Amino acid sequence: MPRRVDDFRGLTQHSRVRLLHAVQRGPGRQLKELAEAVGLRLSTTRDHLAVLEEEGLIVAEPIPIGRRGRPPMGFSPVRTAQQSATARRRVAEARHRGEQLRRLHPDLEAGPALDERAQHQLDTLYEHLDDAGLEPDMDSSALKVSLIPCLYEDMIDAERPAVCSVHAKLVRQQLEQVDGPVRLRRLRPFVGPRRCELILGLIDEAHDRSDSNDGVENDDSIDSIDGEHSDAELEQFALAARHAAYAREAADARV
């Protein structure tokens, strides 16, 4: 399918991924703090932040200083569509295209388990993942999304887990931008060297962890990240999963 002119090109540069990660880990940080966190010049950081804001991924908000004068701006992730005109437009367009597609192809309906709000959440998430170049294959009835790993193979191991953390948080935020019951339950990075999975759930299911073993499916393969894990845990699990996937591929090649 041809790419749209407003695809998420903001995440095509490594520096912007690192900058978005810094914003996610410290909402409200100012320009200078973010530039120091990612090791970029102020002018470069300002330009990257402008792109991320135009994409609807972050929002700049004034920080009250209690005196006259222009307040400094703090940068935070977009958590609700009301925070960003771009996010509102993307949500509305995703809903419109999803409804059109289901009218043309009724077999794509998710079934009685998902109400209209949930379906609109999935529409928004699908378009976000597609725009990010992750080639989503969505099974709406099973609430599972298969993805290709993001396109940063040349990033060093110390940064690659941060990429997984960024995308996990973006998935959460995309779902939260639409009022509905669907939440990220687990991220399974590198179930194969070239495939990742998102496991979604409805709100009641997402809080039931009786079968998730705190996000780790077994003792010798850390390949599942619970949707509520902290940044540090997300990064630790993602790095371990990547190494495990490549170890499995190497073992299969020797057989």
N, C-alpha and C positions, 0 to 999 in steps of 0.2 A: 504494500500500500504506500503511495507517495507520502512523504513527510509533509506535515503542514508547516506553514511559514513561521508559526509561533511555537514550535516544539521547544523542549527544555534544553536549549543550547547553552544555558548558563552553567550546566554541569559538565561541559565538554573539556574544561581545563582543570588540571590537578589543583592549581592554586585556589580555584573557586570551591572545589570540594573541601579542601582543608579549611578554607575560610568559613564555609557553611558549618562545618564541624565545630569550629571555634564558637560560632554564634549559638549553636545548639547547646554546647556545654556551658556557656556563660551568657544567658539571655540578658540583654540590657547593657552589654559592654560597648564602650565607645570606640571610635575609629582608631585612636592611638593604641589602645589596649589590644584591639584585634590585629593591627599591623604587627605589633611586637609578638603576639602569640603565634603568628604564622610566618614571621620573618620576611615581611614584604615592606616596600616603601609605602609611605602614607598615600601618595598619589595613586599607586597601583591598587592598594587596598580600597581606596575610595571608588575607583572605577569598577572593581569586582563587586563591591557591595551594591553599586547602582544596578549592575546587571542582575544580581540575585533578587533585588527588590522589584525590578521590572518583570521578572519571571514569576513573581508572587510567592517566592520562597521565604523571604524575610521582610520585616517591616521596620522602618525607622520611626522612633517615637521620642518626643522631647522629654528630657529628665528635669523635673522641677528643681530649681536651685534656690528658691526662696528670696530672690532679689530681682531687680530689674536687669534687663539685658537678654540677649538671645540665649535660650537654654541649650545645653549640649544635647546631641542626639544619641540615643542608645539603640542598638540593633538586636532584634529578637526574631525567632522563627514565627511564621504565620501559623497560628493555631486555629483560627476561625476565619471563614470566608469574609466576614464583615471587616476584618483588618486590612484587606487588600482588594482593590478593584480588579486586579488581574485574577486573583483567586476566585472572586465572585463570578467573573466572566467564564473562567474555566469550568466551574461547577455547573453553571447554567448551560453551557454548550455541551458538556458531557451528558447531562440529563436529556437534552434535546436529541442528541445523536443516538443515545441509547434507546429512547422511546421510538425514534424513527426506525432503528434497526429491528426492534422487536415487532413492530407493526409489519415490516416486510418479511420477517422470518420468525413467526410465532414459536417455532421449535426452540428458539433461544431463551424462552422464558425460564426463569430459575426454578419454577415450581412453587407449590403452595407454602413451603417453609419460609420463604422470604417475602416480606411485605414490600410495598412500593418504596418506602424509605431505604430499606436495605439494598434494593436493586439500584437505586440512585447512588448509594455509596459505592457500589461495585462499579458503576459506570465511571464515576470520578476517579476511582483508583486505577481502573484499566487504562484510562486515557493518560494519567500521570505516568504509569509504567511504560506505556507505549511511546509517549513523548520523550522519555528518558532513554529510549533505545534498548529496553530490556526484553523486548519481544514476548510479552506476557501471553500465556496460554491459560485462560481462566476456566475452571470448572466451578460454575456457580452453585450447582447442587451440592457439591462436596466442600464448598468454600475453600478451595485450594488453587493456588496460582503457581505455575511453573515459569521460571525465568531463566534467561541466560545470565551468567555473571556479568557485572558491569565492566565497561571497556577500559580497565586500568591495569592491564597485565604488567605494564612496565613500572608500576609503583612498587617501592620496596616493601618488604614485609612489615616494617614498622608503621607504614601508612595504610596498608591494605585493610587492616581491621577497622580503621577509622571510616573507610568507605562503606563497609557493611553497616556500621553504626549510623552513618548519615542516612542511608537508604531505609533502615528500619524505622528511624524517627520520621522520615518523610512519609512512609506508609501509614504510620499512626496518625500523623497530622492530616493526610489526605482523607482518611476515613472520618476523622473528627470534624472536618469542615462541612460535612453534611449530617444533619440530624438523623440518626438511625442507630440500630443495635449492633452493627458489625464492627468488630475490633480485630486488631492483629493479635493472634494467639501465639504463634511461634514463627520464627524465621529459621529456616534450615539452609544455611549457606553451604555451598559445595557438596550437595548430596552426590554429585559427580563433579569432575574437574570443570565441566562446562554447563552445569545446571544448578540452580538454587530453587528453593520452594518457599512460598508463604502459606502458612496455615492460618486461616481466619476462623472466627467463631462469633456467635451471637453473644450479647453481653453476659447472660447467665452462664454460657459455656466458657467464655473467656475467663471467668473467675473460678471455674472448676478445674483445679490442677491435679485432680486425683490420678489422672493417667499421664501427666506430663513429666513427672519426676523432676520437678524444678527446672524443666527445660533441657535436661540431659537424658537421652533415650537409653543409653547403656554406659557401663563404666569405661569401655575402651574405645569409644568413638563419640567425642563431644561434637554432635552435629546438629543441635537444636537449640535455638535461642528463644526464651520466653519473651512475649511481647512487653513484659513489665521489667525486664532486667535493666540494671544501671548501665551507663556508658562503659565503665571499665569491664563489666561482665560481657557486654555485647562484643567488645573488642577482643577479649580473651577467647571467647567461644569461636568467633569468626576466624581468628588466626589458627586455632587448633583444628577447626573444621577444614580450612584450606589445606593445611599440612596433611591431615588424614585423607582427604580426597586424592591428593597427588600420590600419597603412599599407596592407596588402593589401586590407582591407575598403574603405578610402577609394578605392583605385585601381579596385577592381571597380565601385564605385558610379559612377565617372566614365565607365566604358566604355558 
